[in-house]
Amino acid sequence: MFSTGQLIFAICFAIAFITALVYTYRKDLKLHRQYYKGSIWILIAFISFIGLIAAIKFIFK
């Protein structure tokens, strides 16, 4: 399906991209803690809401 060159490029690109993401996240970690304090509750509420919708769908199926 993919040539060897394409697979090597994809693997190298993924490694470089993930490395860049980790580096920039670590660099901005202090700012993230300051400005996004409490955003975890929004994420939990969103996941709970999606779970509730899925549960209702399966209950009334």
Contact map, one row per residue, 1 for C-alpha under 8 A:
1110000000000000000000000000000000000000000000000000000000000
1111011000000000000000000000000000000000000000000000000000000
1111111000000000000000000000000000000000000000000000000000000
0111111100000000000000000000000000000000000000000000000000000
0011111110000000000000000000000000000000000000000000000000000
0111111111000000000000000000000000000000000000000000000000000
0111111111100000000000000000000000000000000000000000000000000
0001111111110000000000000000000000000000000000000000000000000
0000111111111000000000000000000000000000000000000000000000000
0000011111111100000000000000000000000000000000000000000000000
0000001111111110000000000000000000000000000000000000000000000
0000000111111111000000000000000000000000000000000000000000000
0000000011111111100000000000000000000000000000000000000000000
0000000001111111110000000000000000000000000000000000000000000
0000000000111111111000000000000000000000000000000000000000000
0000000000011111111100000000000000000000000000000000000000000
0000000000001111111110000000000000000000000000000000000000000
0000000000000111111111000000000000000000000000000000000000000
0000000000000011111111100000000000000000000000000000000000000
0000000000000001111111110000000000000000000000000000000000000
0000000000000000111111111000000000000000000000000000000000000
0000000000000000011111111100000000000000000000000000000000000
0000000000000000001111111110000000000000000000000000000000000
0000000000000000000111111111000000000000000000000000000000000
0000000000000000000011111111100000000000000000000000000000000
0000000000000000000001111111100000000000000000000000000000000
0000000000000000000000111111110000000000000000000000000000000
0000000000000000000000011111111100000000000000000000000000000
0000000000000000000000001111111110000000000000000000000000000
0000000000000000000000000011111111000000000000000000000000000
0000000000000000000000000001111111100000000000000000000000000
0000000000000000000000000001111111111000000000000000000000000
0000000000000000000000000000111111111000000000000000000000000
0000000000000000000000000000011111111000000000000000000000000
0000000000000000000000000000001111111000000000000000000000000
0000000000000000000000000000000111111110000000000000000000000
0000000000000000000000000000000111111111000000000000000000000
0000000000000000000000000000000000011111110000000000000000000
0000000000000000000000000000000000011111111000000000000000000
0000000000000000000000000000000000001111111100000000000000000
0000000000000000000000000000000000000111111110000000000000000
0000000000000000000000000000000000000111111111000000000000000
0000000000000000000000000000000000000011111111100000000000000
0000000000000000000000000000000000000001111111110000000000000
0000000000000000000000000000000000000000111111111000000000000
0000000000000000000000000000000000000000011111111100000000000
0000000000000000000000000000000000000000001111111110000000000
0000000000000000000000000000000000000000000111111111000000000
0000000000000000000000000000000000000000000011111111100000000
0000000000000000000000000000000000000000000001111111110000000
0000000000000000000000000000000000000000000000111111111000000
0000000000000000000000000000000000000000000000011111111100000
0000000000000000000000000000000000000000000000001111111110000
0000000000000000000000000000000000000000000000000111111111000
0000000000000000000000000000000000000000000000000011111111100
0000000000000000000000000000000000000000000000000001111111110
0000000000000000000000000000000000000000000000000000111111111
0000000000000000000000000000000000000000000000000000011111111
0000000000000000000000000000000000000000000000000000001111111
0000000000000000000000000000000000000000000000000000000111111
0000000000000000000000000000000000000000000000000000000011111
